[in-house]
Amino acid sequence: MERLAHLEARHLRAVMVAFRDALRTHQARINRLNVYPVPDGDTGTNMALTLESVLEELGALGDGEVGMAATCKAISHGSLMGARGNSGVILSQILRGIADGCQGADSVGPPELVGALADASAGAYEAVTRPVEGTILTVMRAAADAAGRSNGSVEPNSDDALVGVLDSARSAAAEALDHTPEQLEALARAGVVDAGGAGLVLLFDAFLSVAAGRPLPAAEEAPGAGEQAVEVGGGRGREGANFAHEPSPEDGAGDRVVSDLRYEVIYLLEAPDGSIPAFKEAWAALGDSIVVVGGEGLWKCHIHTDDIGGAVEAALEAGRPRSIRVTDLADEVQEERWVREAASGGAEPAGATPITAVVAVASGEGIQAMFASMGAQQVVAGGQSMNPSTAEILAAVEAAPGAEVVVLPNNSNIVAVAEQVGGLTAKTVRVVPTSGIPEGLAALLEYDAGASADDNAQRMSAATSRLVAGEVTRAVRASQTRAGPVAPGDWLGLSRDGIEVVESSPSGAVCALLAKLFGPDHQLVTLIEGEGAEAGETGRITEWLAENYPGVAAEAHHGGQPHYPYLFSVE
């Protein structure tokens, strides 16, 4: 293959394919390059999945001739929408910077490429609230700087100019990767390099495979040049790390260190660009590893925090969050320990991939976060008045780890749809017919990742049958019920058996329904606040409980569910 002097749109698409292929080839080893303090044990997977989203967006353009502007727009949008994890979010900003720098040209030569790489580096640094050297950011900046120096030393119209720029960028990236342990003490202690940076070097391998016809590095080849570099697919089996941000013990989070932060929260945020600085300030007080990328009203947001609710509520102040995903980092730390022990001949990584995964359907950002933090690997947006399709639940089942899956529909209208999924996948699927959110949460308390789907379904079903649950909503039309006449605007308390009470306020409906459902052995009421719940109403409920059931404990959680200001369970 001849060396290219310019990259056209079709070449840029080929680079994205090659980069995805390289990440998939090296994915498992990059995943094992992660150590404390940031326990993201899936860097390779996150980067590869980000590229899969890019290719889906490019595929939607069709097979015909597609110009540079459309190609770059697809790369930018696909990377933003598909970004996963800290590494994926930063990678999306790098790809968006490259795309933005290329989209104004019909073909990309050395000057355009140098500018695009500079944009990518600047954008990546800007996206991270407190950037730290010795990370993927450092590797990207070294590549961009070397590309700029190289462009000034070659003949502008030479057939070798483009490849020369790429060679310089790749060499500088690999060298910077080798030196990352000198910049981060945690890397030096482990004797390793940054995992995100190792993945980024493969981007330049992908460019050179298209521009110069070079083969992509095989699994046993290293991404860096130095003897101390961790081989992304090599045989030394050393662990590495992925630190886009490594805070000090007092870095914007009181006296916490990053290893103490329990959850990773990621979501898309629809918000005006002008609201983002205040949003970042709010997040700075809540955690670390903060990355916010995007623009023109759509942002991808990533944080490590102990305060899931606060991380989501900050988004509500700025705009509208969606596609919320919460990961329990403590579970990832345990999984990483299993992986390291297995790599060194120690214990087998039992439980690293669950035998049975859980897919839950839920609406409301708080409820979705609860399901994710309690172990559901996939949470499908849906519920009352927004039932997901069979295809959406099937996609979640296929994306869930493991060969067996339990589905919690959490709404009686979704049970039948969920039951169709088992016949559409090679996985073993069992549906626990949960008719509400409290039942789904009770079922998850019985979840055992190491047990079969049948065993899990049996235990979960037993747990839901023991639960007493209720919900409160507002009447939209007049009706006659067993609880009496209903007028529009009345507050209705519902149990599994239907409408039980009709009241003039949501707190009145909760209290009246609790009075009907309480038994002598009940000791705990869990209240989930949704849209329309007010602090005064919740206070009246807890005061009523304290007065009428002084020995019963009460817990309140933010759920954010629509239509139902209060859901509750009694145990």
N, C-alpha and C positions, 0 to 999 in steps of 0.2 A: 504493500500500500504506500502511495506517495505521501510525502509530508505536506500538510495543508498550510497554506499561507493565510487563510481566513477560515473562520467557522461560520457556517450558515445555520439556519434554524434546524435543519435536519441533523446537523452535526451536534448541536446542543442537546437535542433529544437523545441522540446516541450516547452522549456523555452521561446523561441521567440514567440511562439503562445500564451502562457499564458501571457506574458508581453503585447502583442498587445491587448488581451482580457481585461486585467486589465486597460490599458490606455483608451480603448473604454468605459468601465464601468464608469470611473472617468473623462472622457474627458470634459464634460460640466462644471463640478465644477472646474477643473484645469484651464479651459479657463477663469473662473471668478476670478482667483487668481492673476490677473495682474493689477497693478496700475502704476502711474508714478514712476520714470522718463522714463523707457523704455516701450513704449506703445504696446508691443506684446500681443494682446488680444486673442491669439489663441495657447497658449503653449500646451494645451492638444491635440488639433487637430494636431499641427505640430509633436509632439512626436508620436502620433498614426499613422500618415501617414508615418513617417519614418519607423516604424515597418511594415506597410503594404508593403512597398517596399522590406524590408528584406524577408518577407514571399513570395512575388512574386519571388524573386531570388531563394529562397529555393525550391519553387514549381517547378521551371524550371529544377531542378535536377532529378525530377521523383520520383516515389514511391518505387523504389528498395532500396537496401542497399547502403548507401552513407557514405563514410568515413569522418573522422574528418577534414582532410585538405580541402576537397571540401565543406563541410558544413561551415567551418570558412571563406573560401574565399567568399562564397555566402553572409554570414552575413556582411562581410566587404564591399563588393562591393555594395550590396543592400542598406546598410545604407548610404553609401557615395552618391550614385546616387539619393536616395529618400529623403535626408535630407531637411527639410523645416524650415525656420525661425532660429533664434538664438538658441533656445532650441534644435531644431532638428539637427542642425549642430554639436553642442556640444555632443548631445546624440550619433550621428553617430561616433564621435571620441572615445567615451567610448566603444561602441559596437565593434569598430574596434580594440581597445586595448585588449579587452577580447578575440576576435577572434584570434588575432595575438599570444596571450599568450597560446591559447589552441591548435592551429593547428598542432603543432609538436608532439602531443601525441595521441595515439590511444584512450585513455580514460583519463579523467581529475579527478585527486584526489586532496586532500587539497593543496599539494605544487604547483601544476600547476594552481589551481584556485587562490591561493594567488598571484602568479606571474602575472597572467592575470589581476587581479584587480589592482595591482600596475601599470602595463603597461597602463591600462585604465585611471587611475588618472593622471599619468605623461603626457600621450598624450593629455588629455583634457586641462590641464594647458598650455601645450606647444602651443596648437592651438589658444588660446586667446591672443591677442596682449598685453592687460593690464589686467591680471586677478585680480579679487577682491574677497575677502572672504565674506561669507554670501550668497553664491550662490550654484548652482548645483555642481560647482567645489569643494566647501567645503564639501558637502555631500558625494561626491564620494571619496574624500581623506580620510575622516573619516572612511568610510566603508572599504577601502583598508587597512588602518593602523590597524584597529581592526581585520580584517581577518588575517593579518600577526602575530599579537600578539596571537591570538587564536590558530593558527597553531602550535605555539611553546609550547602550554600548553596541547595538547591532544596527545593521543597515535596515532602514525602515521598510523597504520593499523587498527585502530578501525572503526567499522561500523558507529560510531557516529561522526567520525572526520569531514567528509565533511559537514554534517548538522550543526555541531558545528561552523565551520568556517562561514557558511552562516548565522547562527543565530547571531553571533557576528557582522558580516558585516551589517545585517539588523538593529539590535539594535543601532549600532553606527550611521548609516545613519539617522534613525529617531530622535535620540538625537541631531545630528548636525543640522537637519532641524529645530527642536524646538528652537535652539539657533541662527538661522540666523538673527532674529531681533536685536540681541545684536551686530551684526557685520556690519549691514547696517542701517544707520539712517532712510532712507526712509521706510524700513520695520518696524522699531520701531515706526515711526510716525503713520503708518497704523495699527500697532498691529498685523502683519501678518508674514507669512513665505514665503520663495522663492517657486514659482510655479514649476520651473524646478526641484528643489530638491525634491518637493513633488511627481512629476512624477517618479523620479529616484528611490525613495523608493520602488515603485511598481516592479522594476526590481528584487529586492531581494525577494519580495513576490512571484514573478514568479519562481525564482530558488527554493525556499522552497516548492512551490506547486508541483514541479516535484521531488525534492530530498527527501522530507519528506511527501508528500501526503496531505499537508495542503491546505485548501480552499483559494482561492483568496479573498482579502477583499471585502466585499459587499459595495454598494454605500454609505451606511451611516457610514462606518468605517473610522477612521482617519489614515493618513499615518505616523503620528508621535506619540510620547508617552506623550508629555507634554500637559497640559491643554490649553496653549496658541497657540498650533499648529492649523493651519487652516485645517479643515477636508476636504479631497478630496472626497466630496460626502456626508459630514455630514450636519447637519442642521443649523449651525450657520451662514452660508452665508456670511462670511467675505471675503473681497478681499485680494489678496496677490500680489506677484510680481515675476518677472523672470529677475534677473539682473546677467547675466554672466559678465557684465562689467558696472559699474556705474561710469562715469568720474566725476571729479570735474569740475567746470566751466571753468578751463583753461587746461583741460586734452587733450593735443594734438590737440585741435580744436579752437585755438584762445580764444575768450571770450564767445564761445557758450556753452550752456548747452545742455545735451542730448535731453531734451524735445523740443529744438528748431530744431533738425534735422528732416527733413521732410520725407525722403524716406528710405525704406529698400531695398537694392539691393542684390540679390543673383544670383550666376551663377556657372556653372562648368567651370573650366579653364584647358585647355590642355597646359601644360608648363613644361619645364625641372625643375627638383627639385632645381637646382642651381639658378634659376631665382626668386625663391619665397622670399628670404630675401629682395631683392630690391623691389619686389612687395609689401610686407608688409610695408616697409618704405614709399612707395608712398601712400598707403592707410592710414597710420597713420596721414598724414596731411589732410586727406579728411573727417574724421568722427570718429565715435565711434562704440562700440559693434562689433569690428572686430574679426572675427573668420575665420581661413583658415585651412582646414583639408584635408588630402589626402596623396598622394605620388605616386611614380613611374609614373610621368607624368600627373596625373589627380588630380585636387583639387576642393574642394567645398569651395566657398568664400561667406562671409556674412559681410555686413557693414550697418550702419545707416549714412546717409549723406544728404547734400543739393545739392551735385554736382553729379548727375547721370552720366553725360557725362564723368567727370573726373574719376569716379569709374570704368567705362567701359574702358576708354582709358588706364588706368593703366594696365589692363589685356592685351590689344593689344601690349603693350611694352614687356610683359612677354611671351605671347603665343596666344592662340586662345580661347576666351570665347564662351560659348554656353549655351542654356537653361536659358537665362537671365530672371529674374523675378523682377519686381519693385513693391513695395507696398507703397501707400501713408499713412504714419503713422498718419497724421492728421485725416484721415478718421477713422483709428482704434481707436484713442483717443475718437472721438465722439461716436463710437459704444460702447466702454467700458463704457462711461458715461451712455448711455442708459441701458446697462446691469446692472450697479450698481443701477440706479434708479429703475429699474424693481424689482431687488432683494430686495430693501428696501421698496417696495410698492409705489414707485413714478411713474413717467411717463412710459408708455409702450415703449418698445424698437422698436418703429416704424422705419423702415429703417435699422435695424441691419442686417436683411437678406433681400436683395433686392427682389422686386416683379419680376423685369426683370434684368437679367445679360447680359453682352456683351462678345461675343467671336470675336476676330479680328485675321485676318491672316496678318502677316508682316514679312519681312526679313530686316536684318540690326539691330545691337544691339541698336543703338540710336532710331530708329523708334519703335522697340519693347518696349523700355523704355518709349517712349512718349505715346504709346497706354495704357500701364499699368498705368502710372501716371495720365492719363486723365480719368480713370475709367473702362477700360476693365479688367474684372476679369480673363480672359484666353486669352493668345496670342499664336497662333499657328505659328510656324516657316514655312514660305513659301512665294512664290511670283513668279516673272518671272523666268522661267526655273527650279523652284523647287516647283511645285504645291503639296500641301498636299493631302492626300487621304481622302475619305469619313470617314474612320475609325478614322483618326487623328482628324478631325473636330468633329466627334461624341464624341470621348473621352473628348474633351475640353468642349463640351456642357454638358455632364454628370457631369463633374467636377465643372462646374460653379454653384454658389449658386442660389437658387430660382427655381421656377417651370416654368418660362418663360425666353427665351433667344433670343437675337437679334444677328445675325451673320453678320459680315462685312468682305466679302471675299477680298476686296481691289485689285482685279485683275479679268479682264473679263473671264480669263480661269478657274477661281475657282468658279464662280457663280453657274454653273450647278452642280458642286460637292456639294457645300454647300446646294443647294436646295434639295438634296437627304436625308439630315439628319433628316428633320422633320418627315419623315415616319418611322424612326428607333428608336425613343425615345418617352417616355411618356410625355416629356416636350413639351410645346408650343414653336415652333421655327419659327422665321420670319427672312428672309434674305433680307437685304438692298443691292441691287446689285451694290455696290461700285466697280468701275473699276480701282481705283488707290488709293495710299496712301493719297494724299491730300483730296480726297472725304471721305475716312474713318475718317480722323481727323476732318473734318467739321461735319460729322455725329455725332461724339462723343460729340461735343459741345452742341448738343441737347439732350443728354442722360439724362433721369430721372429714377433713380433706383426705384422710387415709383410708376411709371406708368406701364401700361400693355405693352406687346410686340407689340401689334397692334398700340397703341398710339405712342410708341417710333419709330417704323418703319415708321409711317406716317411723323413724324416730321423730322426724319433723312433723309428720301428720299427727302423731300422738301428742306432741307439744301444742299444736294448734287446737286440738280438741279440748285441751284442759284450760285454754285461755278464755277469759271473759273480755269481750271487746265492745267498744261503742264508738259512735261518731256523731258529729253535730254538723248540720248544714241548714241552709235557708230555703224555705219554700218559694217556688217561682210561680205557682198557680194555686187556686183554691181547690180543695179536695175534702172528701170525707174519709177518715181513717179510723182504725180501731181505738186510737188514742183520742179521737174527737175530731171536730171540724178544723180544717186548716185554711188559713187565709194567706195570700201572697205576703211574703216578708216575715212570716212566723219562723221561729227556730225549732228545728226538728231533731229529736234525739233518736238515733237508730241503733238497734242491736242486730244480731244475726237474723232475728225473727221479723224485722221490719220496724216501722215507726212505733216507738214506745211512748214518747212524750211530745207535747207541743207547748212551747214556752215563748215569752216575749223577748228573751235575751239569750245569747249563746251560753253565758255562764249559768243561767237558769236551766237551760236544756241539759247541760253537762251534769249539774247537781241532781236534777230530777231523775236523769237516766242512771246515774251512779246509785241513787237510793233504791232503784228497782233491781239493779244488777248485783249489788254487794251481798256477799255471803259471810258467814261467821268466821271462816278461815282466811279471808283475804287480808293481806298485809301491805300491799304496795300498789299504788296507782301511778302509771306512767302516762303523762299528758304530752301530746305532740301538737305544738302550735302551728297553724297554717295561716294562709292569707286571711285577714280579717280579725285575727286574734289580737287583743289589746291587753296591755299590762294590767289595767284595772279589772278586766274580765277574768284574767288568770288569777289575780289576787283574790277575787271573790270566791273562786273555786277552791283555792288552797285554804282560805279562811273557813269555808263551809266544811271542808274535810277535817280541819283541825278541831272544829267545834263538835261535829257529829261523829267523827271516827278518830279520836285522839291517838289511838295506837297504830294508825295506818300511816306509812311513809308516802310522800308524794314527790315525784320527779317531773320537771317540765323540760322539754327539749324543743328547739326550733326546727320545724320541718319544712315550712314554706309551701306546703301543698295547696293547690287551688281548690276552691269550692267548699272545703271543710276546715273551718277555723280551728276545730279541735277534734283530734282522734285520741282515744285512750284505751289502755288495757288495764285489767285488774288481775293481780296475782296473789 
